[in-house]
Amino acid sequence: MVEKLKDLLSDGVVIGILGLFALFINNSLNRLDKSISEVRADIQRLDGQSLKREDLDLIIKLTNTQGETNETD
């Protein structure tokens, strides 16, 4: 009886840890999806405008900086 309870408890701990890991992955994927959507919106907004090389470099730099900031959240 005690052994069965210990087994159930250890199984519950493993399931709980896997659940937390799944939540972390889901949160990360949601943030990535949001970032991709924002970049797509920016591209659509800028589509049709004439961009200079300096503008493109700035967009790339800001996008890279935003990605680094999101990783530390």
mmCIF file of the N, C-alpha and C atoms, coordinates in Angstrom:
data_MODEL
# 
_entry.id   MODEL 
# 
loop_
_atom_site.group_PDB 
_atom_site.id 
_atom_site.type_symbol 
_atom_site.label_atom_id 
_atom_site.label_alt_id 
_atom_site.label_comp_id 
_atom_site.label_asym_id 
_atom_site.label_entity_id 
_atom_site.label_seq_id 
_atom_site.pdbx_PDB_ins_code 
_atom_site.Cartn_x 
_atom_site.Cartn_y 
_atom_site.Cartn_z 
_atom_site.occupancy 
_atom_site.B_iso_or_equiv 
_atom_site.pdbx_formal_charge 
_atom_site.auth_seq_id 
_atom_site.auth_comp_id 
_atom_site.auth_asym_id 
_atom_site.auth_atom_id 
_atom_site.pdbx_PDB_model_num 
ATOM 1   N N  . MET A 1 1  ? 0.839  -1.202 0.000   1.00 0.00 ? 1  MET A N  1 
ATOM 2   C CA . MET A 1 1  ? 0.000  0.000  0.000   1.00 0.00 ? 1  MET A CA 1 
ATOM 3   C C  . MET A 1 1  ? 0.874  1.252  0.000   1.00 0.00 ? 1  MET A C  1 
ATOM 4   N N  . VAL A 1 2  ? 1.863  1.277  0.899   1.00 0.00 ? 2  VAL A N  1 
ATOM 5   C CA . VAL A 1 2  ? 2.760  2.432  0.973   1.00 0.00 ? 2  VAL A CA 1 
ATOM 6   C C  . VAL A 1 2  ? 3.583  2.553  -0.311  1.00 0.00 ? 2  VAL A C  1 
ATOM 7   N N  . GLU A 1 3  ? 3.998  1.424  -0.860  1.00 0.00 ? 3  GLU A N  1 
ATOM 8   C CA . GLU A 1 3  ? 4.781  1.438  -2.102  1.00 0.00 ? 3  GLU A CA 1 
ATOM 9   C C  . GLU A 1 3  ? 3.961  1.995  -3.256  1.00 0.00 ? 3  GLU A C  1 
ATOM 10  N N  . LYS A 1 4  ? 2.669  1.615  -3.293  1.00 0.00 ? 4  LYS A N  1 
ATOM 11  C CA . LYS A 1 4  ? 1.801  2.130  -4.357  1.00 0.00 ? 4  LYS A CA 1 
ATOM 12  C C  . LYS A 1 4  ? 1.638  3.640  -4.223  1.00 0.00 ? 4  LYS A C  1 
ATOM 13  N N  . LEU A 1 5  ? 1.513  4.135  -2.996  1.00 0.00 ? 5  LEU A N  1 
ATOM 14  C CA . LEU A 1 5  ? 1.394  5.572  -2.775  1.00 0.00 ? 5  LEU A CA 1 
ATOM 15  C C  . LEU A 1 5  ? 2.666  6.301  -3.202  1.00 0.00 ? 5  LEU A C  1 
ATOM 16  N N  . LYS A 1 6  ? 3.812  5.702  -2.893  1.00 0.00 ? 6  LYS A N  1 
ATOM 17  C CA . LYS A 1 6  ? 5.085  6.307  -3.298  1.00 0.00 ? 6  LYS A CA 1 
ATOM 18  C C  . LYS A 1 6  ? 5.192  6.351  -4.822  1.00 0.00 ? 6  LYS A C  1 
ATOM 19  N N  . ASP A 1 7  ? 4.774  5.260  -5.476  1.00 0.00 ? 7  ASP A N  1 
ATOM 20  C CA . ASP A 1 7  ? 4.811  5.227  -6.942  1.00 0.00 ? 7  ASP A CA 1 
ATOM 21  C C  . ASP A 1 7  ? 3.892  6.288  -7.536  1.00 0.00 ? 7  ASP A C  1 
ATOM 22  N N  . LEU A 1 8  ? 2.679  6.416  -6.964  1.00 0.00 ? 8  LEU A N  1 
ATOM 23  C CA . LEU A 1 8  ? 1.748  7.428  -7.454  1.00 0.00 ? 8  LEU A CA 1 
ATOM 24  C C  . LEU A 1 8  ? 2.291  8.832  -7.243  1.00 0.00 ? 8  LEU A C  1 
ATOM 25  N N  . LEU A 1 9  ? 2.931  9.052  -6.095  1.00 0.00 ? 9  LEU A N  1 
ATOM 26  C CA . LEU A 1 9  ? 3.500  10.364 -5.801  1.00 0.00 ? 9  LEU A CA 1 
ATOM 27  C C  . LEU A 1 9  ? 4.625  10.685 -6.770  1.00 0.00 ? 9  LEU A C  1 
ATOM 28  N N  . SER A 1 10 ? 5.498  9.723  -7.012  1.00 0.00 ? 10 SER A N  1 
ATOM 29  C CA . SER A 1 10 ? 6.607  9.979  -7.940  1.00 0.00 ? 10 SER A CA 1 
ATOM 30  C C  . SER A 1 10 ? 6.085  10.188 -9.359  1.00 0.00 ? 10 SER A C  1 
ATOM 31  N N  . ASP A 1 11 ? 5.045  9.441  -9.745  1.00 0.00 ? 11 ASP A N  1 
ATOM 32  C CA . ASP A 1 11 ? 4.443  9.653  -11.058 1.00 0.00 ? 11 ASP A CA 1 
ATOM 33  C C  . ASP A 1 11 ? 3.836  11.046 -11.151 1.00 0.00 ? 11 ASP A C  1 
ATOM 34  N N  . GLY A 1 12 ? 3.198  11.490 -10.092 1.00 0.00 ? 12 GLY A N  1 
ATOM 35  C CA . GLY A 1 12 ? 2.604  12.826 -10.064 1.00 0.00 ? 12 GLY A CA 1 
ATOM 36  C C  . GLY A 1 12 ? 3.648  13.916 -10.188 1.00 0.00 ? 12 GLY A C  1 
ATOM 37  N N  . VAL A 1 13 ? 4.785  13.721 -9.551  1.00 0.00 ? 13 VAL A N  1 
ATOM 38  C CA . VAL A 1 13 ? 5.866  14.708 -9.639  1.00 0.00 ? 13 VAL A CA 1 
ATOM 39  C C  . VAL A 1 13 ? 6.397  14.774 -11.066 1.00 0.00 ? 13 VAL A C  1 
ATOM 40  N N  . VAL A 1 14 ? 6.585  13.626 -11.686 1.00 0.00 ? 14 VAL A N  1 
ATOM 41  C CA . VAL A 1 14 ? 7.079  13.597 -13.070 1.00 0.00 ? 14 VAL A CA 1 
ATOM 42  C C  . VAL A 1 14 ? 6.076  14.262 -14.002 1.00 0.00 ? 14 VAL A C  1 
ATOM 43  N N  . ILE A 1 15 ? 4.797  13.954 -13.825 1.00 0.00 ? 15 ILE A N  1 
ATOM 44  C CA . ILE A 1 15 ? 3.762  14.566 -14.667 1.00 0.00 ? 15 ILE A CA 1 
ATOM 45  C C  . ILE A 1 15 ? 3.715  16.074 -14.446 1.00 0.00 ? 15 ILE A C  1 
ATOM 46  N N  . GLY A 1 16 ? 3.863  16.504 -13.197 1.00 0.00 ? 16 GLY A N  1 
ATOM 47  C CA . GLY A 1 16 ? 3.873  17.936 -12.902 1.00 0.00 ? 16 GLY A CA 1 
ATOM 48  C C  . GLY A 1 16 ? 5.042  18.645 -13.560 1.00 0.00 ? 16 GLY A C  1 
ATOM 49  N N  . ILE A 1 17 ? 6.211  18.044 -13.509 1.00 0.00 ? 17 ILE A N  1 
ATOM 50  C CA . ILE A 1 17 ? 7.398  18.641 -14.137 1.00 0.00 ? 17 ILE A CA 1 
ATOM 51  C C  . ILE A 1 17 ? 7.215  18.711 -15.651 1.00 0.00 ? 17 ILE A C  1 
ATOM 52  N N  . LEU A 1 18 ? 6.680  17.637 -16.240 1.00 0.00 ? 18 LEU A N  1 
ATOM 53  C CA . LEU A 1 18 ? 6.430  17.651 -17.682 1.00 0.00 ? 18 LEU A CA 1 
ATOM 54  C C  . LEU A 1 18 ? 5.387  18.707 -18.050 1.00 0.00 ? 18 LEU A C  1 
ATOM 55  N N  . GLY A 1 19 ? 4.391  18.881 -17.194 1.00 0.00 ? 19 GLY A N  1 
ATOM 56  C CA . GLY A 1 19 ? 3.377  19.909 -17.433 1.00 0.00 ? 19 GLY A CA 1 
ATOM 57  C C  . GLY A 1 19 ? 3.968  21.308 -17.411 1.00 0.00 ? 19 GLY A C  1 
ATOM 58  N N  . LEU A 1 20 ? 4.847  21.573 -16.446 1.00 0.00 ? 20 LEU A N  1 
ATOM 59  C CA . LEU A 1 20 ? 5.499  22.883 -16.381 1.00 0.00 ? 20 LEU A CA 1 
ATOM 60  C C  . LEU A 1 20 ? 6.376  23.124 -17.606 1.00 0.00 ? 20 LEU A C  1 
ATOM 61  N N  . PHE A 1 21 ? 7.069  22.087 -18.031 1.00 0.00 ? 21 PHE A N  1 
ATOM 62  C CA . PHE A 1 21 ? 7.906  22.188 -19.222 1.00 0.00 ? 21 PHE A CA 1 
ATOM 63  C C  . PHE A 1 21 ? 7.044  22.494 -20.449 1.00 0.00 ? 21 PHE A C  1 
ATOM 64  N N  . ALA A 1 22 ? 5.887  21.834 -20.555 1.00 0.00 ? 22 ALA A N  1 
ATOM 65  C CA . ALA A 1 22 ? 4.981  22.079 -21.680 1.00 0.00 ? 22 ALA A CA 1 
ATOM 66  C C  . ALA A 1 22 ? 4.458  23.518 -21.652 1.00 0.00 ? 22 ALA A C  1 
ATOM 67  N N  . LEU A 1 23 ? 4.145  24.035 -20.465 1.00 0.00 ? 23 LEU A N  1 
ATOM 68  C CA . LEU A 1 23 ? 3.693  25.424 -20.355 1.00 0.00 ? 23 LEU A CA 1 
ATOM 69  C C  . LEU A 1 23 ? 4.784  26.398 -20.790 1.00 0.00 ? 23 LEU A C  1 
ATOM 70  N N  . PHE A 1 24 ? 6.021  26.121 -20.404 1.00 0.00 ? 24 PHE A N  1 
ATOM 71  C CA . PHE A 1 24 ? 7.144  26.972 -20.798 1.00 0.00 ? 24 PHE A CA 1 
ATOM 72  C C  . PHE A 1 24 ? 7.296  26.990 -22.319 1.00 0.00 ? 24 PHE A C  1 
ATOM 73  N N  . ILE A 1 25 ? 7.223  25.819 -22.944 1.00 0.00 ? 25 ILE A N  1 
ATOM 74  C CA . ILE A 1 25 ? 7.351  25.735 -24.397 1.00 0.00 ? 25 ILE A CA 1 
ATOM 75  C C  . ILE A 1 25 ? 6.197  26.475 -25.066 1.00 0.00 ? 25 ILE A C  1 
ATOM 76  N N  . ASN A 1 26 ? 4.995  26.283 -24.551 1.00 0.00 ? 26 ASN A N  1 
ATOM 77  C CA . ASN A 1 26 ? 3.822  26.951 -25.125 1.00 0.00 ? 26 ASN A CA 1 
ATOM 78  C C  . ASN A 1 26 ? 3.964  28.472 -25.032 1.00 0.00 ? 26 ASN A C  1 
ATOM 79  N N  . ASN A 1 27 ? 4.420  28.965 -23.890 1.00 0.00 ? 27 ASN A N  1 
ATOM 80  C CA . ASN A 1 27 ? 4.615  30.403 -23.707 1.00 0.00 ? 27 ASN A CA 1 
ATOM 81  C C  . ASN A 1 27 ? 5.660  30.938 -24.691 1.00 0.00 ? 27 ASN A C  1 
ATOM 82  N N  . SER A 1 28 ? 6.746  30.199 -24.852 1.00 0.00 ? 28 SER A N  1 
ATOM 83  C CA . SER A 1 28 ? 7.795  30.615 -25.779 1.00 0.00 ? 28 SER A CA 1 
ATOM 84  C C  . SER A 1 28 ? 7.281  30.649 -27.217 1.00 0.00 ? 28 SER A C  1 
ATOM 85  N N  . LEU A 1 29 ? 6.499  29.645 -27.596 1.00 0.00 ? 29 LEU A N  1 
ATOM 86  C CA . LEU A 1 29 ? 5.953  29.607 -28.954 1.00 0.00 ? 29 LEU A CA 1 
ATOM 87  C C  . LEU A 1 29 ? 4.955  30.740 -29.182 1.00 0.00 ? 29 LEU A C  1 
ATOM 88  N N  . ASN A 1 30 ? 4.176  31.067 -28.167 1.00 0.00 ? 30 ASN A N  1 
ATOM 89  C CA . ASN A 1 30 ? 3.233  32.177 -28.301 1.00 0.00 ? 30 ASN A CA 1 
ATOM 90  C C  . ASN A 1 30 ? 3.960  33.498 -28.491 1.00 0.00 ? 30 ASN A C  1 
ATOM 91  N N  . ARG A 1 31 ? 5.056  33.697 -27.747 1.00 0.00 ? 31 ARG A N  1 
ATOM 92  C CA . ARG A 1 31 ? 5.849  34.927 -27.913 1.00 0.00 ? 31 ARG A CA 1 
ATOM 93  C C  . ARG A 1 31 ? 6.468  34.996 -29.299 1.00 0.00 ? 31 ARG A C  1 
ATOM 94  N N  . LEU A 1 32 ? 6.972  33.860 -29.767 1.00 0.00 ? 32 LEU A N  1 
ATOM 95  C CA . LEU A 1 32 ? 7.576  33.808 -31.099 1.00 0.00 ? 32 LEU A CA 1 
ATOM 96  C C  . LEU A 1 32 ? 6.528  34.113 -32.165 1.00 0.00 ? 32 LEU A C  1 
ATOM 97  N N  . ASP A 1 33 ? 5.338  33.545 -32.016 1.00 0.00 ? 33 ASP A N  1 
ATOM 98  C CA . ASP A 1 33 ? 4.258  33.803 -32.963 1.00 0.00 ? 33 ASP A CA 1 
ATOM 99  C C  . ASP A 1 33 ? 3.888  35.278 -32.974 1.00 0.00 ? 33 ASP A C  1 
ATOM 100 N N  . LYS A 1 34 ? 3.839  35.889 -31.788 1.00 0.00 ? 34 LYS A N  1 
ATOM 101 C CA . LYS A 1 34 ? 3.523  37.319 -31.694 1.00 0.00 ? 34 LYS A CA 1 
ATOM 102 C C  . LYS A 1 34 ? 4.604  38.147 -32.395 1.00 0.00 ? 34 LYS A C  1 
ATOM 103 N N  . SER A 1 35 ? 5.863  37.799 -32.175 1.00 0.00 ? 35 SER A N  1 
ATOM 104 C CA . SER A 1 35 ? 6.953  38.539 -32.813 1.00 0.00 ? 35 SER A CA 1 
ATOM 105 C C  . SER A 1 35 ? 6.895  38.402 -34.333 1.00 0.00 ? 35 SER A C  1 
ATOM 106 N N  . ILE A 1 36 ? 6.617  37.207 -34.812 1.00 0.00 ? 36 ILE A N  1 
ATOM 107 C CA . ILE A 1 36 ? 6.521  36.987 -36.250 1.00 0.00 ? 36 ILE A CA 1 
ATOM 108 C C  . ILE A 1 36 ? 5.368  37.807 -36.824 1.00 0.00 ? 36 ILE A C  1 
ATOM 109 N N  . SER A 1 37 ? 4.251  37.828 -36.121 1.00 0.00 ? 37 SER A N  1 
ATOM 110 C CA . SER A 1 37 ? 3.098  38.608 -36.582 1.00 0.00 ? 37 SER A CA 1 
ATOM 111 C C  . SER A 1 37 ? 3.425  40.093 -36.646 1.00 0.00 ? 37 SER A C  1 
ATOM 112 N N  . GLU A 1 38 ? 4.163  40.588 -35.659 1.00 0.00 ? 38 GLU A N  1 
ATOM 113 C CA . GLU A 1 38 ? 4.544  41.998 -35.657 1.00 0.00 ? 38 GLU A CA 1 
ATOM 114 C C  . GLU A 1 38 ? 5.474  42.315 -36.819 1.00 0.00 ? 38 GLU A C  1 
ATOM 115 N N  . VAL A 1 39 ? 6.407  41.427 -37.104 1.00 0.00 ? 39 VAL A N  1 
ATOM 116 C CA . VAL A 1 39 ? 7.328  41.644 -38.227 1.00 0.00 ? 39 VAL A CA 1 
ATOM 117 C C  . VAL A 1 39 ? 6.555  41.615 -39.537 1.00 0.00 ? 39 VAL A C  1 
ATOM 118 N N  . ARG A 1 40 ? 5.627  40.671 -39.668 1.00 0.00 ? 40 ARG A N  1 
ATOM 119 C CA . ARG A 1 40 ? 4.816  40.614 -40.894 1.00 0.00 ? 40 ARG A CA 1 
ATOM 120 C C  . ARG A 1 40 ? 4.011  41.899 -41.068 1.00 0.00 ? 40 ARG A C  1 
ATOM 121 N N  . ALA A 1 41 ? 3.440  42.391 -39.979 1.00 0.00 ? 41 ALA A N  1 
ATOM 122 C CA . ALA A 1 41 ? 2.663  43.636 -40.051 1.00 0.00 ? 41 ALA A CA 1 
ATOM 123 C C  . ALA A 1 41 ? 3.559  44.797 -40.470 1.00 0.00 ? 41 ALA A C  1 
ATOM 124 N N  . ASP A 1 42 ? 4.775  44.833 -39.928 1.00 0.00 ? 42 ASP A N  1 
ATOM 125 C CA . ASP A 1 42 ? 5.720  45.893 -40.313 1.00 0.00 ? 42 ASP A CA 1 
ATOM 126 C C  . ASP A 1 42 ? 6.079  45.800 -41.785 1.00 0.00 ? 42 ASP A C  1 
ATOM 127 N N  . ILE A 1 43 ? 6.291  44.584 -42.269 1.00 0.00 ? 43 ILE A N  1 
ATOM 128 C CA . ILE A 1 43 ? 6.644  44.393 -43.679 1.00 0.00 ? 43 ILE A CA 1 
ATOM 129 C C  . ILE A 1 43 ? 5.489  44.834 -44.573 1.00 0.00 ? 43 ILE A C  1 
ATOM 130 N N  . GLN A 1 44 ? 4.265  44.454 -44.196 1.00 0.00 ? 44 GLN A N  1 
ATOM 131 C CA . GLN A 1 44 ? 3.104  44.854 -45.002 1.00 0.00 ? 44 GLN A CA 1 
ATOM 132 C C  . GLN A 1 44 ? 2.932  46.369 -44.989 1.00 0.00 ? 44 GLN A C  1 
ATOM 133 N N  . ARG A 1 45 ? 3.183  46.972 -43.837 1.00 0.00 ? 45 ARG A N  1 
ATOM 134 C CA . ARG A 1 45 ? 3.050  48.427 -43.735 1.00 0.00 ? 45 ARG A CA 1 
ATOM 135 C C  . ARG A 1 45 ? 4.108  49.121 -44.597 1.00 0.00 ? 45 ARG A C  1 
ATOM 136 N N  . LEU A 1 46 ? 5.304  48.548 -44.614 1.00 0.00 ? 46 LEU A N  1 
ATOM 137 C CA . LEU A 1 46 ? 6.397  49.167 -45.359 1.00 0.00 ? 46 LEU A CA 1 
ATOM 138 C C  . LEU A 1 46 ? 6.385  48.797 -46.842 1.00 0.00 ? 46 LEU A C  1 
ATOM 139 N N  . ASP A 1 47 ? 5.612  47.771 -47.185 1.00 0.00 ? 47 ASP A N  1 
ATOM 140 C CA . ASP A 1 47 ? 5.550  47.345 -48.583 1.00 0.00 ? 47 ASP A CA 1 
ATOM 141 C C  . ASP A 1 47 ? 5.002  48.490 -49.439 1.00 0.00 ? 47 ASP A C  1 
ATOM 142 N N  . GLY A 1 48 ? 5.664  48.744 -50.510 1.00 0.00 ? 48 GLY A N  1 
ATOM 143 C CA . GLY A 1 48 ? 5.218  49.826 -51.382 1.00 0.00 ? 48 GLY A CA 1 
ATOM 144 C C  . GLY A 1 48 ? 5.947  51.132 -51.113 1.00 0.00 ? 48 GLY A C  1 
ATOM 145 N N  . GLN A 1 49 ? 6.555  51.254 -49.941 1.00 0.00 ? 49 GLN A N  1 
ATOM 146 C CA . GLN A 1 49 ? 7.345  52.453 -49.669 1.00 0.00 ? 49 GLN A CA 1 
ATOM 147 C C  . GLN A 1 49 ? 8.755  52.203 -50.176 1.00 0.00 ? 49 GLN A C  1 
ATOM 148 N N  . SER A 1 50 ? 9.382  53.245 -50.641 1.00 0.00 ? 50 SER A N  1 
ATOM 149 C CA . SER A 1 50 ? 10.750 53.069 -51.099 1.00 0.00 ? 50 SER A CA 1 
ATOM 150 C C  . SER A 1 50 ? 11.672 53.191 -49.885 1.00 0.00 ? 50 SER A C  1 
ATOM 151 N N  . LEU A 1 51 ? 12.432 52.144 -49.655 1.00 0.00 ? 51 LEU A N  1 
ATOM 152 C CA . LEU A 1 51 ? 13.326 52.118 -48.502 1.00 0.00 ? 51 LEU A CA 1 
ATOM 153 C C  . LEU A 1 51 ? 14.774 52.270 -48.958 1.00 0.00 ? 51 LEU A C  1 
ATOM 154 N N  . LYS A 1 52 ? 15.520 52.996 -48.185 1.00 0.00 ? 52 LYS A N  1 
ATOM 155 C CA . LYS A 1 52 ? 16.943 53.134 -48.429 1.00 0.00 ? 52 LYS A CA 1 
ATOM 156 C C  . LYS A 1 52 ? 17.670 52.011 -47.682 1.00 0.00 ? 52 LYS A C  1 
ATOM 157 N N  . ARG A 1 53 ? 18.896 51.776 -48.082 1.00 0.00 ? 53 ARG A N  1 
ATOM 158 C CA . ARG A 1 53 ? 19.703 50.728 -47.441 1.00 0.00 ? 53 ARG A CA 1 
ATOM 159 C C  . ARG A 1 53 ? 19.843 50.988 -45.938 1.00 0.00 ? 53 ARG A C  1 
ATOM 160 N N  . GLU A 1 54 ? 19.975 52.257 -45.561 1.00 0.00 ? 54 GLU A N  1 
ATOM 161 C CA . GLU A 1 54 ? 20.118 52.604 -44.142 1.00 0.00 ? 54 GLU A CA 1 
ATOM 162 C C  . GLU A 1 54 ? 18.848 52.230 -43.366 1.00 0.00 ? 54 GLU A C  1 
ATOM 163 N N  . ASP A 1 55 ? 17.686 52.418 -44.006 1.00 0.00 ? 55 ASP A N  1 
ATOM 164 C CA . ASP A 1 55 ? 16.425 52.054 -43.363 1.00 0.00 ? 55 ASP A CA 1 
ATOM 165 C C  . ASP A 1 55 ? 16.347 50.548 -43.129 1.00 0.00 ? 55 ASP A C  1 
ATOM 166 N N  . LEU A 1 56 ? 16.758 49.781 -44.137 1.00 0.00 ? 56 LEU A N  1 
ATOM 167 C CA . LEU A 1 56 ? 16.739 48.328 -43.999 1.00 0.00 ? 56 LEU A CA 1 
ATOM 168 C C  . LEU A 1 56 ? 17.692 47.869 -42.907 1.00 0.00 ? 56 LEU A C  1 
ATOM 169 N N  . ASP A 1 57 ? 18.882 48.472 -42.859 1.00 0.00 ? 57 ASP A N  1 
ATOM 170 C CA . ASP A 1 57 ? 19.843 48.123 -41.809 1.00 0.00 ? 57 ASP A CA 1 
ATOM 171 C C  . ASP A 1 57 ? 19.279 48.427 -40.434 1.00 0.00 ? 57 ASP A C  1 
ATOM 172 N N  . LEU A 1 58 ? 18.584 49.549 -40.298 1.00 0.00 ? 58 LEU A N  1 
ATOM 173 C CA . LEU A 1 58 ? 17.989 49.914 -39.018 1.00 0.00 ? 58 LEU A CA 1 
ATOM 174 C C  . LEU A 1 58 ? 16.895 48.925 -38.618 1.00 0.00 ? 58 LEU A C  1 
ATOM 175 N N  . ILE A 1 59 ? 16.073 48.513 -39.593 1.00 0.00 ? 59 ILE A N  1 
ATOM 176 C CA . ILE A 1 59 ? 15.011 47.535 -39.311 1.00 0.00 ? 59 ILE A CA 1 
ATOM 177 C C  . ILE A 1 59 ? 15.619 46.221 -38.844 1.00 0.00 ? 59 ILE A C  1 
ATOM 178 N N  . ILE A 1 60 ? 16.662 45.773 -39.522 1.00 0.00 ? 60 ILE A N  1 
ATOM 179 C CA . ILE A 1 60 ? 17.314 44.519 -39.142 1.00 0.00 ? 60 ILE A CA 1 
ATOM 180 C C  . ILE A 1 60 ? 17.918 44.637 -37.750 1.00 0.00 ? 60 ILE A C  1 
ATOM 181 N N  . LYS A 1 61 ? 18.565 45.749 -37.471 1.00 0.00 ? 61 LYS A N  1 
ATOM 182 C CA . LYS A 1 61 ? 19.182 45.962 -36.158 1.00 0.00 ? 61 LYS A CA 1 
ATOM 183 C C  . LYS A 1 61 ? 18.128 45.968 -35.059 1.00 0.00 ? 61 LYS A C  1 
ATOM 184 N N  . LEU A 1 62 ? 17.017 46.669 -35.281 1.00 0.00 ? 62 LEU A N  1 
ATOM 185 C CA . LEU A 1 62 ? 15.953 46.727 -34.277 1.00 0.00 ? 62 LEU A CA 1 
ATOM 186 C C  . LEU A 1 62 ? 15.307 45.360 -34.073 1.00 0.00 ? 62 LEU A C  1 
ATOM 187 N N  . THR A 1 63 ? 15.127 44.607 -35.150 1.00 0.00 ? 63 THR A N  1 
ATOM 188 C CA . THR A 1 63 ? 14.544 43.274 -35.045 1.00 0.00 ? 63 THR A CA 1 
ATOM 189 C C  . THR A 1 63 ? 15.456 42.361 -34.237 1.00 0.00 ? 63 THR A C  1 
ATOM 190 N N  . ASN A 1 64 ? 16.760 42.421 -34.499 1.00 0.00 ? 64 ASN A N  1 
ATOM 191 C CA . ASN A 1 64 ? 17.709 41.600 -33.748 1.00 0.00 ? 64 ASN A CA 1 
ATOM 192 C C  . ASN A 1 64 ? 17.737 41.999 -32.284 1.00 0.00 ? 64 ASN A C  1 
ATOM 193 N N  . THR A 1 65 ? 17.688 43.289 -32.003 1.00 0.00 ? 65 THR A N  1 
ATOM 194 C CA . THR A 1 65 ? 17.689 43.771 -30.621 1.00 0.00 ? 65 THR A CA 1 
ATOM 195 C C  . THR A 1 65 ? 16.433 43.314 -29.899 1.00 0.00 ? 65 THR A C  1 
ATOM 196 N N  . GLN A 1 66 ? 15.290 43.358 -30.576 1.00 0.00 ? 66 GLN A N  1 
ATOM 197 C CA . GLN A 1 66 ? 14.036 42.921 -29.966 1.00 0.00 ? 66 GLN A CA 1 
ATOM 198 C C  . GLN A 1 66 ? 14.097 41.437 -29.646 1.00 0.00 ? 66 GLN A C  1 
ATOM 199 N N  . GLY A 1 67 ? 14.677 40.637 -30.518 1.00 0.00 ? 67 GLY A N  1 
ATOM 200 C CA . GLY A 1 67 ? 14.809 39.200 -30.271 1.00 0.00 ? 67 GLY A CA 1 
ATOM 201 C C  . GLY A 1 67 ? 15.662 38.909 -29.056 1.00 0.00 ? 67 GLY A C  1 
ATOM 202 N N  . GLU A 1 68 ? 16.751 39.670 -28.891 1.00 0.00 ? 68 GLU A N  1 
ATOM 203 C CA . GLU A 1 68 ? 17.612 39.481 -27.731 1.00 0.00 ? 68 GLU A CA 1 
ATOM 204 C C  . GLU A 1 68 ? 16.888 39.869 -26.452 1.00 0.00 ? 68 GLU A C  1 
ATOM 205 N N  . THR A 1 69 ? 16.068 40.914 -26.520 1.00 0.00 ? 69 THR A N  1 
ATOM 206 C CA . THR A 1 69 ? 15.318 41.346 -25.338 1.00 0.00 ? 69 THR A CA 1 
ATOM 207 C C  . THR A 1 69 ? 14.290 40.292 -24.959 1.00 0.00 ? 69 THR A C  1 
ATOM 208 N N  . ASN A 1 70 ? 13.603 39.705 -25.942 1.00 0.00 ? 70 ASN A N  1 
ATOM 209 C CA . ASN A 1 70 ? 12.582 38.711 -25.659 1.00 0.00 ? 70 ASN A CA 1 
ATOM 210 C C  . ASN A 1 70 ? 13.164 37.452 -25.046 1.00 0.00 ? 70 ASN A C  1 
ATOM 211 N N  . GLU A 1 71 ? 14.398 37.098 -25.410 1.00 0.00 ? 71 GLU A N  1 
ATOM 212 C CA . GLU A 1 71 ? 15.000 35.897 -24.865 1.00 0.00 ? 71 GLU A CA 1 
ATOM 213 C C  . GLU A 1 71 ? 15.251 36.018 -23.369 1.00 0.00 ? 71 GLU A C  1 
ATOM 214 N N  . THR A 1 72 ? 15.467 37.222 -22.869 1.00 0.00 ? 72 THR A N  1 
ATOM 215 C CA . THR A 1 72 ? 15.770 37.386 -21.456 1.00 0.00 ? 72 THR A CA 1 
ATOM 216 C C  . THR A 1 72 ? 14.527 37.524 -20.605 1.00 0.00 ? 72 THR A C  1 
ATOM 217 N N  . ASP A 1 73 ? 13.345 37.659 -21.233 1.00 0.00 ? 73 ASP A N  1 
ATOM 218 C CA . ASP A 1 73 ? 12.092 37.792 -20.470 1.00 0.00 ? 73 ASP A CA 1 
ATOM 219 C C  . ASP A 1 73 ? 11.764 36.526 -19.719 1.00 0.00 ? 73 ASP A C  1 
# 
